[in-house]
């Protein structure tokens, strides 16, 4: 089998259900996937059943939140779960080479990058660090309709979700490789929010109607 024609993976629907079940174990302290290093696992061919773009926040480690083990997930983490060229390239690589059928963009409540972006927009200020601005400048356009509202918990929550939706939409339509895979039905891109205060991951964007009843 050619490397460009990877073996079939779990369907996107089954992969999403597996993540939801893992998150339930995480929340109920019945985790099963903590595992020590082993040579067998380290040498096994890479076959992640899902690709996850998440935030770098130390409170939102993707494998732990979904109770998955070594080799189960292809994870890309960056502050604010933004989509930049190197991020797109990493996801294109995984989707085309490993046969993963599901891509999840996961933001989280109380996101520092989104909070910093909102504050800078509301105050009319520019962050001092050019490198931090390279993150917030990618978030800001998606928060433009929100930033004139009074700062509140609800505003931040909606801003987090708006940023997730924008990143998911960028992956669906901003990459020819990924867009072709979406149109061919080979991958599904969904958006999710990890509630730090409850541990629940809520899938809210791009989820097929038939799956909604099986998810939190």
BALO-716088 format. One line per field, with one value per residue: residue in one letter; x, y, z of N, C-alpha, C in turn. Coordinates in steps of 0.1 Angstrom, whole numbers, plus 5000, padded with zeros to 4 digits. Example, Ala and Ser with C-alpha at 12.3 -4.5 7.8 and 13.67 -1.06 7.14 Angstrom:
# BALO-716088
res: (A; S)
nx: (5132; 5128)
ny: (4943; 4978)
nz: (5078; 5071)
cax: (5123; 5137)
cay: (4955; 4989)
caz: (5078; 5071)
cx: (5132; 5129)
cy: (4967; 5000)
cz: (5078; 5079)
//
This chain:
# BALO-716088
res: (X; X; X; X; X; X; X; X; X; X; X; X; X; X; X; X; X; X; X; X; X; X; X; X; X; X; X; X; X; X; X; X; X; X; X; X; X; X; X; X; X; X; X; X; X; X; X; X; X; X; X; X; X; X; X; X; X; X; X; X; X; X; X; X; X; X; X; X; X; X; X; X; X; X; X; X; X; X; X; X; X; X; X; X; X; X; X; X; X; X; X; X; X; X; X; X; X; X; X; X; X; X; X; X; X; X; X; X; X; X; X; X; X; X; X; X; X; X; X; X; X; X; X; X; X; X; X; X; X; X; X; X; X; X; X; X; X; X; X; X; X; X; X; X; X; X; X; X; X; X; X; X; X; X; X; X; X; X; X; X; X; X; X; X; X; X; X; X; X; X; X; X; X; X; X; X; X; X; X; X; X; X; X; X; X; X; X; X; X; X; X; X; X; X; X; X; X; X; X; X; X; X; X; X; X; X; X; X; X; X; X; X; X; X; X; X)
nx: (5008; 5006; 5023; 5009; 4984; 4968; 4959; 4925; 4910; 4893; 4859; 4848; 4826; 4826; 4851; 4846; 4827; 4843; 4861; 4843; 4835; 4859; 4864; 4843; 4852; 4874; 4862; 4849; 4867; 4876; 4897; 4916; 4938; 4964; 4998; 5029; 5061; 5069; 5087; 5075; 5052; 5064; 5077; 5057; 5037; 5026; 4993; 4971; 4938; 4924; 4928; 4938; 4936; 4946; 4947; 4976; 4974; 4981; 4962; 4947; 4954; 4955; 4955; 4950; 4926; 4909; 4913; 4932; 4958; 4993; 5000; 4974; 4963; 4969; 4983; 4982; 4993; 4988; 4990; 4958; 4946; 4950; 4951; 4978; 5002; 5021; 5007; 4985; 4999; 5009; 4985; 4975; 4995; 4991; 4964; 4965; 4985; 4981; 4955; 4936; 4903; 4890; 4890; 4896; 4890; 4898; 4890; 4890; 4874; 4880; 4902; 4935; 4947; 4926; 4913; 4933; 4934; 4908; 4909; 4929; 4917; 4894; 4906; 4920; 4946; 4980; 4996; 5028; 5047; 5059; 5058; 5038; 5017; 5015; 5000; 4976; 4967; 4957; 4935; 4919; 4903; 4881; 4867; 4857; 4830; 4822; 4837; 4830; 4812; 4803; 4828; 4825; 4817; 4801; 4806; 4833; 4831; 4816; 4834; 4855; 4843; 4836; 4862; 4871; 4852; 4861; 4887; 4881; 4866; 4885; 4903; 4886; 4882; 4905; 4926; 4936; 4942; 4929; 4903; 4896; 4896; 4876; 4854; 4853; 4844; 4862; 4874; 4862; 4856; 4854; 4843; 4851; 4846; 4864; 4853; 4868; 4860; 4843; 4852; 4840; 4839; 4825; 4811; 4804; 4803; 4799; 4791; 4776; 4741; 4730; 4747; 4745; 4729; 4744; 4765; 4779)
ny: (4988; 5022; 5049; 5073; 5065; 5058; 5032; 5024; 5042; 5046; 5055; 5089; 5094; 5073; 5078; 5103; 5096; 5079; 5097; 5113; 5094; 5088; 5113; 5113; 5093; 5106; 5127; 5113; 5101; 5075; 5067; 5050; 5048; 5055; 5048; 5032; 5038; 5017; 4995; 4983; 4998; 5022; 5016; 5010; 5014; 5047; 5055; 5074; 5079; 5102; 5137; 5165; 5199; 5219; 5242; 5256; 5258; 5248; 5236; 5221; 5195; 5175; 5146; 5136; 5148; 5135; 5109; 5091; 5071; 5064; 5071; 5073; 5098; 5125; 5153; 5188; 5217; 5250; 5284; 5297; 5281; 5287; 5290; 5287; 5288; 5267; 5251; 5243; 5228; 5207; 5194; 5188; 5169; 5148; 5141; 5133; 5113; 5094; 5084; 5093; 5102; 5122; 5155; 5177; 5209; 5223; 5245; 5263; 5272; 5303; 5311; 5323; 5335; 5344; 5361; 5381; 5391; 5402; 5422; 5439; 5448; 5461; 5481; 5495; 5491; 5480; 5450; 5445; 5427; 5415; 5388; 5377; 5392; 5380; 5359; 5370; 5387; 5370; 5361; 5383; 5394; 5377; 5382; 5407; 5415; 5413; 5428; 5453; 5450; 5450; 5437; 5405; 5373; 5358; 5371; 5364; 5337; 5334; 5345; 5327; 5305; 5316; 5320; 5293; 5283; 5298; 5289; 5262; 5265; 5277; 5255; 5238; 5252; 5267; 5254; 5236; 5208; 5198; 5207; 5193; 5167; 5169; 5174; 5150; 5134; 5121; 5132; 5147; 5178; 5193; 5215; 5222; 5228; 5228; 5227; 5241; 5242; 5221; 5199; 5189; 5182; 5199; 5194; 5214; 5225; 5218; 5192; 5161; 5157; 5133; 5124; 5140; 5134; 5115; 5128; 5150)
nz: (5000; 4991; 5006; 5004; 5004; 5029; 5053; 5062; 5088; 5120; 5116; 5112; 5129; 5147; 5159; 5171; 5190; 5205; 5216; 5232; 5250; 5263; 5275; 5293; 5310; 5320; 5335; 5354; 5369; 5362; 5346; 5321; 5305; 5313; 5309; 5310; 5294; 5266; 5245; 5224; 5219; 5213; 5189; 5172; 5142; 5134; 5140; 5145; 5157; 5156; 5150; 5168; 5173; 5198; 5226; 5242; 5269; 5302; 5317; 5300; 5288; 5260; 5256; 5282; 5289; 5271; 5279; 5265; 5250; 5243; 5210; 5202; 5195; 5173; 5181; 5180; 5195; 5204; 5216; 5221; 5202; 5175; 5139; 5119; 5091; 5096; 5114; 5099; 5079; 5095; 5102; 5077; 5069; 5088; 5083; 5056; 5056; 5077; 5077; 5095; 5104; 5117; 5127; 5153; 5166; 5196; 5219; 5251; 5282; 5299; 5284; 5281; 5259; 5243; 5261; 5265; 5239; 5237; 5257; 5248; 5225; 5235; 5250; 5231; 5227; 5219; 5221; 5237; 5228; 5198; 5190; 5206; 5196; 5171; 5176; 5189; 5169; 5150; 5162; 5168; 5145; 5144; 5167; 5164; 5161; 5187; 5205; 5215; 5234; 5269; 5292; 5303; 5318; 5300; 5276; 5272; 5270; 5247; 5229; 5230; 5218; 5193; 5183; 5181; 5162; 5140; 5136; 5130; 5106; 5090; 5086; 5072; 5048; 5042; 5033; 5006; 5005; 5028; 5024; 5001; 5012; 5030; 5013; 4999; 5019; 5035; 5058; 5089; 5103; 5134; 5159; 5194; 5229; 5259; 5291; 5317; 5343; 5348; 5334; 5312; 5278; 5252; 5221; 5196; 5170; 5137; 5141; 5131; 5128; 5135; 5155; 5177; 5199; 5212; 5225; 5250)
cax: (5000; 5013; 5023; 4999; 4971; 4969; 4949; 4914; 4910; 4879; 4850; 4848; 4816; 4831; 4862; 4840; 4821; 4854; 4866; 4833; 4835; 4872; 4862; 4834; 4861; 4883; 4854; 4844; 4879; 4877; 4906; 4921; 4949; 4977; 5006; 5044; 5068; 5072; 5094; 5065; 5043; 5072; 5081; 5045; 5034; 5017; 4980; 4962; 4924; 4919; 4937; 4933; 4942; 4942; 4954; 4987; 4971; 4985; 4950; 4939; 4962; 4945; 4954; 4944; 4912; 4901; 4917; 4937; 4971; 5003; 4997; 4959; 4959; 4979; 4979; 4989; 4989; 4994; 4981; 4946; 4943; 4950; 4955; 4988; 5006; 5028; 4997; 4978; 5008; 5009; 4972; 4975; 5003; 4984; 4952; 4968; 4994; 4978; 4942; 4927; 4891; 4884; 4899; 4889; 4896; 4893; 4893; 4886; 4869; 4890; 4914; 4943; 4950; 4914; 4912; 4943; 4929; 4896; 4913; 4936; 4907; 4886; 4914; 4926; 4961; 4987; 5005; 5042; 5055; 5056; 5055; 5024; 5008; 5013; 4988; 4964; 4963; 4949; 4922; 4911; 4892; 4869; 4861; 4854; 4815; 4819; 4846; 4825; 4803; 4809; 4835; 4817; 4820; 4794; 4813; 4845; 4827; 4812; 4846; 4862; 4836; 4838; 4876; 4871; 4845; 4869; 4898; 4876; 4863; 4898; 4908; 4877; 4882; 4917; 4936; 4931; 4943; 4919; 4890; 4893; 4893; 4862; 4844; 4853; 4839; 4873; 4876; 4852; 4863; 4844; 4848; 4847; 4850; 4867; 4850; 4878; 4853; 4835; 4859; 4833; 4842; 4813; 4813; 4793; 4804; 4802; 4788; 4764; 4729; 4728; 4756; 4743; 4723; 4754; 4775; 4775)
cay: (5000; 5034; 5058; 5084; 5059; 5051; 5022; 5031; 5044; 5047; 5065; 5101; 5093; 5064; 5085; 5113; 5089; 5074; 5109; 5116; 5083; 5091; 5125; 5109; 5086; 5116; 5134; 5104; 5095; 5061; 5067; 5036; 5048; 5058; 5037; 5035; 5036; 5004; 4995; 4978; 5009; 5032; 5011; 5007; 5024; 5058; 5054; 5081; 5078; 5116; 5148; 5175; 5212; 5225; 5254; 5252; 5260; 5237; 5229; 5214; 5185; 5168; 5131; 5134; 5152; 5125; 5096; 5083; 5067; 5066; 5067; 5074; 5111; 5134; 5166; 5201; 5227; 5264; 5293; 5302; 5271; 5294; 5283; 5294; 5279; 5255; 5243; 5237; 5218; 5195; 5187; 5182; 5158; 5138; 5137; 5126; 5102; 5084; 5079; 5098; 5107; 5132; 5167; 5185; 5221; 5223; 5257; 5260; 5283; 5311; 5311; 5335; 5342; 5351; 5372; 5391; 5398; 5411; 5433; 5448; 5454; 5470; 5493; 5502; 5490; 5470; 5442; 5449; 5416; 5412; 5374; 5375; 5398; 5371; 5351; 5377; 5393; 5360; 5359; 5395; 5396; 5368; 5388; 5421; 5418; 5411; 5435; 5466; 5447; 5450; 5425; 5396; 5359; 5354; 5376; 5356; 5323; 5335; 5348; 5314; 5297; 5323; 5317; 5279; 5282; 5304; 5280; 5250; 5269; 5279; 5242; 5233; 5260; 5275; 5244; 5228; 5194; 5195; 5209; 5181; 5155; 5171; 5172; 5136; 5126; 5114; 5137; 5156; 5188; 5197; 5224; 5218; 5236; 5222; 5235; 5238; 5242; 5209; 5189; 5184; 5187; 5201; 5195; 5223; 5230; 5208; 5178; 5156; 5157; 5119; 5121; 5150; 5127; 5107; 5137; 5159)
caz: (5000; 4990; 5018; 5002; 5005; 5042; 5056; 5068; 5103; 5126; 5110; 5120; 5139; 5158; 5166; 5179; 5201; 5214; 5224; 5242; 5261; 5270; 5283; 5304; 5320; 5327; 5344; 5365; 5376; 5358; 5335; 5318; 5295; 5318; 5305; 5310; 5281; 5262; 5232; 5214; 5215; 5207; 5176; 5164; 5132; 5139; 5134; 5154; 5152; 5155; 5150; 5177; 5175; 5210; 5232; 5250; 5283; 5310; 5323; 5290; 5281; 5252; 5258; 5295; 5288; 5264; 5284; 5254; 5253; 5233; 5196; 5198; 5190; 5167; 5188; 5177; 5205; 5203; 5224; 5214; 5192; 5162; 5126; 5111; 5081; 5101; 5120; 5087; 5074; 5104; 5101; 5064; 5070; 5096; 5076; 5044; 5058; 5087; 5076; 5105; 5098; 5125; 5131; 5164; 5171; 5209; 5228; 5265; 5290; 5305; 5276; 5282; 5246; 5239; 5271; 5262; 5227; 5240; 5265; 5239; 5215; 5242; 5255; 5220; 5229; 5211; 5230; 5235; 5222; 5184; 5189; 5212; 5186; 5160; 5180; 5191; 5156; 5143; 5169; 5168; 5135; 5147; 5179; 5161; 5164; 5202; 5214; 5220; 5245; 5283; 5295; 5312; 5316; 5288; 5265; 5270; 5266; 5232; 5222; 5229; 5208; 5180; 5178; 5177; 5149; 5129; 5133; 5123; 5093; 5083; 5083; 5062; 5036; 5039; 5028; 4994; 5008; 5038; 5018; 4992; 5020; 5036; 5002; 4996; 5030; 5042; 5072; 5094; 5111; 5143; 5170; 5207; 5240; 5271; 5303; 5328; 5356; 5349; 5328; 5301; 5264; 5244; 5207; 5192; 5157; 5126; 5145; 5124; 5136; 5140; 5166; 5188; 5211; 5219; 5230; 5260)
cx: (5009; 5012; 5012; 4985; 4970; 4957; 4937; 4915; 4895; 4871; 4851; 4837; 4820; 4843; 4857; 4834; 4832; 4860; 4856; 4833; 4848; 4870; 4853; 4843; 4869; 4875; 4850; 4855; 4880; 4886; 4913; 4934; 4962; 4987; 5021; 5049; 5070; 5078; 5084; 5057; 5052; 5076; 5069; 5043; 5024; 5004; 4970; 4948; 4917; 4930; 4931; 4942; 4937; 4951; 4965; 4985; 4974; 4974; 4942; 4948; 4953; 4943; 4947; 4929; 4903; 4905; 4922; 4952; 4981; 4999; 4982; 4956; 4971; 4975; 4989; 4984; 4996; 4984; 4970; 4941; 4941; 4954; 4965; 4994; 5012; 5017; 4989; 4986; 5008; 4997; 4971; 4983; 4996; 4972; 4955; 4977; 4989; 4963; 4932; 4915; 4885; 4894; 4890; 4897; 4890; 4899; 4889; 4881; 4881; 4903; 4922; 4945; 4938; 4911; 4921; 4939; 4918; 4900; 4920; 4927; 4899; 4893; 4920; 4941; 4967; 4997; 5020; 5050; 5050; 5052; 5042; 5014; 5005; 5002; 4975; 4958; 4955; 4936; 4913; 4900; 4880; 4861; 4855; 4839; 4813; 4826; 4841; 4815; 4811; 4816; 4827; 4821; 4813; 4801; 4826; 4842; 4823; 4824; 4854; 4856; 4837; 4852; 4877; 4864; 4854; 4881; 4893; 4872; 4875; 4903; 4899; 4879; 4895; 4928; 4930; 4931; 4932; 4905; 4886; 4889; 4879; 4852; 4842; 4847; 4849; 4877; 4864; 4859; 4852; 4851; 4843; 4852; 4852; 4863; 4859; 4871; 4845; 4843; 4853; 4838; 4829; 4816; 4801; 4793; 4807; 4799; 4775; 4752; 4727; 4736; 4753; 4738; 4733; 4765; 4770; 4769)
cy: (5012; 5042; 5069; 5078; 5051; 5041; 5029; 5031; 5043; 5057; 5078; 5101; 5084; 5071; 5096; 5107; 5084; 5086; 5113; 5106; 5085; 5103; 5122; 5101; 5096; 5124; 5126; 5097; 5080; 5059; 5053; 5037; 5053; 5046; 5041; 5033; 5021; 5004; 4992; 4990; 5020; 5029; 5009; 5018; 5035; 5057; 5061; 5081; 5092; 5125; 5159; 5187; 5218; 5236; 5248; 5253; 5247; 5229; 5221; 5204; 5175; 5153; 5128; 5137; 5142; 5111; 5087; 5081; 5070; 5062; 5069; 5087; 5118; 5148; 5177; 5211; 5240; 5273; 5298; 5293; 5278; 5286; 5292; 5284; 5266; 5245; 5236; 5226; 5205; 5187; 5181; 5169; 5146; 5132; 5129; 5113; 5090; 5079; 5084; 5105; 5119; 5143; 5175; 5197; 5223; 5236; 5253; 5273; 5290; 5311; 5324; 5343; 5350; 5363; 5383; 5399; 5407; 5423; 5444; 5455; 5465; 5483; 5500; 5501; 5479; 5463; 5445; 5439; 5413; 5397; 5371; 5381; 5389; 5361; 5359; 5384; 5383; 5358; 5371; 5397; 5388; 5373; 5402; 5424; 5418; 5422; 5448; 5463; 5448; 5437; 5417; 5382; 5354; 5359; 5368; 5342; 5324; 5338; 5336; 5306; 5303; 5320; 5302; 5277; 5287; 5295; 5267; 5253; 5271; 5265; 5236; 5239; 5267; 5266; 5236; 5213; 5190; 5196; 5198; 5169; 5157; 5169; 5158; 5127; 5118; 5119; 5146; 5165; 5194; 5207; 5220; 5228; 5228; 5231; 5232; 5236; 5229; 5197; 5184; 5190; 5187; 5203; 5203; 5228; 5219; 5194; 5173; 5154; 5143; 5116; 5130; 5143; 5119; 5115; 5146; 5172)
cz: (5000; 5003; 5017; 5003; 5018; 5044; 5063; 5083; 5108; 5118; 5118; 5131; 5150; 5166; 5175; 5192; 5211; 5222; 5235; 5253; 5269; 5280; 5295; 5315; 5328; 5338; 5356; 5372; 5374; 5346; 5333; 5310; 5300; 5316; 5306; 5296; 5278; 5248; 5221; 5210; 5208; 5192; 5166; 5154; 5137; 5132; 5143; 5148; 5151; 5156; 5159; 5177; 5188; 5215; 5240; 5265; 5291; 5316; 5313; 5281; 5273; 5255; 5272; 5295; 5281; 5268; 5273; 5257; 5242; 5220; 5192; 5191; 5184; 5172; 5184; 5187; 5203; 5211; 5216; 5203; 5178; 5151; 5119; 5101; 5086; 5108; 5109; 5081; 5082; 5103; 5087; 5063; 5076; 5088; 5063; 5045; 5067; 5086; 5087; 5099; 5105; 5129; 5141; 5167; 5185; 5216; 5242; 5271; 5296; 5297; 5277; 5270; 5241; 5248; 5268; 5249; 5229; 5247; 5257; 5230; 5222; 5247; 5243; 5221; 5220; 5221; 5226; 5226; 5208; 5183; 5195; 5202; 5175; 5163; 5181; 5178; 5147; 5149; 5168; 5158; 5138; 5159; 5176; 5164; 5179; 5210; 5220; 5232; 5258; 5286; 5306; 5309; 5303; 5276; 5262; 5265; 5251; 5224; 5220; 5218; 5194; 5174; 5174; 5163; 5137; 5126; 5125; 5108; 5084; 5078; 5072; 5048; 5033; 5034; 5017; 4998; 5018; 5032; 5009; 5000; 5026; 5025; 4998; 5007; 5037; 5055; 5076; 5104; 5121; 5153; 5183; 5217; 5253; 5283; 5314; 5341; 5358; 5343; 5315; 5288; 5256; 5230; 5201; 5178; 5147; 5130; 5137; 5133; 5142; 5153; 5178; 5200; 5218; 5226; 5241; 5255)
//
